[in-house]
Amino acid sequence: MTSMPRKSRDAREWESTTYRDAVAKVPERATFTTTYGTPLPPVAHPPEGDGAEFPGEPPYTRGIHATGYRGRLWTMRQYAGFADAEATNKRYRYLLAHGQTGLSVAFDLPTQMGYDADDDRVTGEVGRVGVSISSLADLDRLFEGIPLADVTTSMTINATAPILLAMYVALAKRQGVALDRVGGTTQNDILKEYIARGTYIYPPRPSLRLATDLISWCAAHLPRWNPISISGYHIREAGADAVQELAFTFANAIAYVDGALARGLAVDTFARQLSFFFAAHSTLIEEVAKFRAARRIWARIMRERYAAQDPVSWQLRFHTQTMGSTLTAQQPHNNIVRTAIEALAAVLGGTQSLHTNAFDEALGLPTETSARVALRTQQIIAEESGAADTVDPLAGSYLVERLTDEIEERALARIAEIDERGGALAAIEKGYQQSEIESAAYAQQVAIERGQKVVVGVNAYRTDDQAVPPLQKVDEAVIRRARERLAAIRARRDAAAVERARGDLRRAAAGSDEIFPRILAAVEADVTLGEISDDLRGIFGTYEPRR
């Protein structure tokens, strides 16, 4: 790739025109001053202004919005889900009442892997690490009293993403919500499942077909929905370093864009609906540089590799989550500090959306108390720290700028290496990314065990007091209720309509027709998540990883 030119402009000219006009349109949400009374600038730049980059302009190193968080804070989207729909709905209402500004659904493993809650193979996992959803009726209970026109919803779901989005669309139609008002995100990033996370069902190629099918349908029918959130988070959680996180994520993104282009879509018709999901590690300065480099890399990829013409297509929009793997079961209250540092890194790096982990997540599901502390962490950063008062406040730091350039250069070199291996899909099939992450994770663990890397409370500053805080428990009655409800659905639904919908789905999957419209018709006929997944298993088969 050639280097994207960076704009040079006299700072006084900028302040007197573009930026001043943009700032004037922003409703003041706070008084942006120092404690000693002087106003904070919307953006800081070198005194001479020469060579400066500006937020809201390519290559977006300093942010995709000219005014940053001054007019609108990031979305505080706490990831939550456990037990059944009723229990999770209660938690959502609790979080919304305490200031959360977007919903984020955690699904249990059976839902992620395409099994209904009454399947004997998954009984012990129902509702354990997320909410159990097997039917459209379950999703209806999950959002009871929450109008879909008034919230944006993120769903961390991949192999079964088309099924869950179909249920969400069907529910919106039942609520009378126009599809152009339905906003949110499905993760739908199946390639990283083969690299790092493991919740895949089908082999990579038909899975990629399902993912790009969703991108195509949303481009035509669901303009406010992000049909994919290309995820570096799980890659980082698996042990990757910051460079690997960006490189492997963007290589996957290239595969999805190529797949959409192969479907006949023009890049500018869907690029604005692509979103990303990154981890925030506790290495604060490095993480800020990573986020800045990520925006610059994506702008270059879209502009130079794909010749996207719309500058919005060049903009990297991303959600961030603080890292679960940095949380410790030992001295769990220390995790509040870790999470605060990681959340601050995400804010200083310019995230659009943020989840902060609860301090007890190394031990169990978050309680209401720990979930509230996690949310309050974001609110304190937003309202008390001053980190949101100026766009890209660490720009110009010698270290931040050096690391931004270095991470960009190293990530682009890794992407080029994956290109030489035939692209992300071919490299996954050969086990390349998996092997690289395993090596990085092993090196990190060795450093901890040798004491070269300190983890407070684990290999240093240990105490004998290992008191466990109260933990959230899943009621065993969840499984009984799920079985009863699924039996009732199967008894009352139209058997002929179910068979027609499933037959149409199987024929589309076996051929080349779009699959998502058939999935939507199936969920509207009360076909369950497990039944749809079984039909696709019958056509696509299942994936067995390389040994």
Secondary structure, 3 states (H helix, E strand, C coil): CCCCCCCCCCHHHHHHCHHHHHHHCCCCCCCCECCCCCECCCECCCCCCCCCCCCCCCCCCCCCCCCCCCCCCCEEEEEECCCCHHHHHHHHHHHHHCCCCEEEEEECHHHHHCCCCCCHHHHHHCCCCCECCCCHHHHHHHCCCCCCCCCEEEEECCCCHHHHHHHHHHHHHHCCCCHHHCEEEECCCCHHHHHHHCCCCCCHHHHHHHHHHHHHHHHHHCCCEECEEEECHHHHHCCCCHHHHHHHHHHHHHHHHHHHHHCCCCHHHHHHHEEEEEEECCCHHHHHHHHHHHHHHHHHHHHHHCCCCCHHHHCCCEEEEECHHHCCCCCCCHHHHHHHHHHHHHHHCCCCEEECCCCCCCCCECCHHHHHHHHHHHHHHHHHCCCCCCECCCCCCHHHHHHHHHHHHHHHHHHHHHHHCCCHHHHHHCCHHHHHHHHHHHHHHHHHHCCCCCCECCCECCCCCCCCCCCECCCCHHHHHHHHHHHHHHHHCCHHHHHHHHHHHHHHHHCCCCCHHHHHHHHHCCCCHHHHHHHHHHHHCCCCCCC
